[in-house]
Amino acid sequence: MLPNDPVMLLSYINLKLRDFYPSLDALCEDLDIDREELTEKLAAINYRYDEGTNRFA
């Protein structure tokens, strides 16, 4: 289950990306997460996915 708080969600997703997944697509597929919904939630707190660093920044 994903955290509802956007800042906690950011921390959780970046940890997963850093430690377990080579890309956001791989994470979303494996955890059955809607990529668009996730990116919109994090964009609301001014974070965007950076493919080069494989994290939201």
JONORTA-V261125 format. One record per residue. PSI is psi in whole degrees, -180 to 180 (999 if undefined). OMEGA is omega in degrees with one decimal (999 if undefined). D_LAST is the distance of its C-alpha to the last C-alpha in Angstrom with 2 decimals. Layout:
<<PSI & OMEGA & D_LAST> <PSI & OMEGA & D_LAST>>
This chain:
<<134 & -178.2 & 22.17> <146 & 175.9 & 18.66> <144 & 178.0 & 17.95> <-33 & 179.8 & 18.60> <127 & -176.1 & 16.70> <-37 & -179.4 & 13.20> <-40 & 176.3 & 11.85> <-38 & 176.8 & 13.92> <-45 & 177.8 & 12.84> <-49 & -179.5 & 9.13> <-45 & -179.6 & 10.68> <-49 & -177.0 & 13.20> <-44 & 179.6 & 11.31> <-37 & 175.9 & 9.07> <-46 & 179.1 & 12.49> <-43 & 179.4 & 14.28> <-42 & -178.6 & 12.21> <-43 & -170.6 & 12.65> <-23 & -169.9 & 16.27> <-22 & -170.8 & 17.79> <137 & -179.7 & 16.40> <-12 & -178.7 & 16.07> <164 & 176.8 & 14.21> <-37 & 178.9 & 13.02> <-42 & 179.2 & 16.55> <-43 & 178.3 & 18.22> <-50 & -178.0 & 16.59> <-41 & 179.1 & 17.52> <-47 & -176.7 & 20.95> <-39 & -177.7 & 21.75> <2 & -179.8 & 20.80> <54 & 179.4 & 22.15> <139 & 175.5 & 19.14> <113 & -175.7 & 19.04> <-44 & -178.2 & 15.94> <-43 & 179.0 & 16.38> <-43 & 179.2 & 16.83> <-48 & -178.3 & 13.76> <-33 & 176.7 & 11.48> <-42 & 178.7 & 13.58> <-42 & -178.3 & 13.28> <-28 & 174.8 & 9.52> <-29 & 178.7 & 9.89> <-23 & 175.7 & 12.52> <24 & 173.4 & 10.35> <38 & 174.7 & 8.28> <136 & 179.3 & 5.17> <149 & 177.8 & 5.67> <132 & 176.9 & 6.43> <110 & -178.3 & 6.74> <-34 & -177.6 & 10.28> <-37 & 179.6 & 10.91> <-5 & -179.3 & 8.89> <51 & 176.9 & 9.28> <164 & 173.2 & 6.21> <130 & -178.5 & 3.78> <999 & 999 & 0.00>>
